[in-house]
């Protein structure tokens, strides 16, 4: 596949070449040929073709137009890596944190951390001090990079956790907070000895990224994604299922608006696209006016979205067909999407935009299946990536056949190493021979394409963000007047879903709904806020003590 060849022209041939994706044991393989996974670190994978686009722009802020070329990104990340080891004593397999909105500096910190031999754990910039504290303690953090807007919360979290670790302020043009180290001084240090990086001794089995996910249920857990996991998932996207133009005579433009701290954007929209020389136009967050202006001004070719953005593109009065003029790829993930919402977006575009849905989860680095561009198959999440196997099982873990609904299981080189320091959770999700339970109800059609039916997971999806009920329940129960609590997701026309709490008070207590919601919302990110609360006499539970959320939905 050379030149400006779109994937839509090649996929049918691949299906014909290898159409028997179902095995006799009802295991489904990818219709694509298996690939050889490069034996290298993530940062080595990103730079393997640096000479081809060294002078081209790698990242640019879509608002301020602050930018870095690929050559600058490479140099600054190595300088940062050397200083992490020289000035802070960061060693192989130490954990470094990053809490920031999207920015052109995000890749510098990410790749610099990996080049130093460390593991990167990312935080939502919306986190409160309480949430930051939990992740600091669980991850064993040695240093944290923080955007100026987050430093107060970070410093409060460090006090709560009784830890003293260096805080590096991402101070591009901003006044640096007291007690922090300047990021600019670290990356602009032309005197640091880069030979110190020769001491880095990593294996591909070492952990590169440590994002936090609720998994199939429960409180957030550290997901250990190795260098091999991430390189595999990037290489899997460089095959027949690619969503960019290989060897394009021009540099493609991608708008990065999904949060980079999330694995979807971190790996697919950032790390992978840097590895193929694409220009990243970065927005700190989604806001209608800056988003539309960036789409108009930058001839955006590639756009990764979540369902709320598709709803916006299909309904907002300022969205016109010119927004889609240069789009060669749109991919939607994070949650299922209705066909009617896709059609509304196409109506705005006045054409059938190159659009595909994919399926994944943090635990698979994060992409597992994808539709090729041009397939016009909008109601499935596509086929397994190369080297990935799928199966759907019933309650007795027996493999089901085509179009039968059960729990989806995944096996492949992109499946996580495991949850950090959590053997109980690992025992719940890992089956024999490395199969991972996803917690999602799905079926596989005759061609092995995934149709997501529902979630076994109890996660609430608010604007594409994951909100685990158990986390909110844990916070609610910290209120001195609360005896027990349960949280469910209820439909919301604006955000998709919203949390609704049911609270059982202790005897002889008198407290208002607002007092409890204020208590909770002070401690959680804004998208987890509880605004809907009902007092009840008892929380319905099964004999084993599991909350019966289906009963709560009828109250």
Secondary structure, DSSP 8 states (H G I E B T S, - for coil): --SS--GGGTHHHHHHHT---B-TTS-EE-SS-------S-HHHHHTTTHHHHTTSEEEEETTT--EEEHHHHHHHHHHHHHHHHHHH---TT-EEEEE-SS-TTHHHHHHHHHHTT-EEEEE-TT--HHHHHHHHHHHTEEEEEEEGGGHHHHHHHHHHHT---EEEEE-TTS---TT-EEHHHHHT-TTS-GGGGGG----TTSEEEEEEE-TTSSS-EEEEEEHHHHHHHHHHTTSTT--S-TT-SS--EEEE-S-TTSHIIIIIIIIIHHHTT-EEEE-SS--HHHHHHHHHHTT--EEEEEHHHHHHHHH-TT--GGGGTT-SEEEEESS---HHHHHHHHHHHTS---EEEEEEEGGGTEEEEE--TT---TTS--EE-TT-EEEEE-TT--B--TT--EEEEEESTTS-SEETT-HHHHHHHB-GGG-EEEEEEEEE-TT--EEEEEESS-EEEETTEEEEHHHHHHHHTTSTTEEEEEEEEEEETTTEEEEEEEEEE-TT----HHHHHHHHHTTS-GGG---EEEE-S---B-TTS-B-HHHHTT-
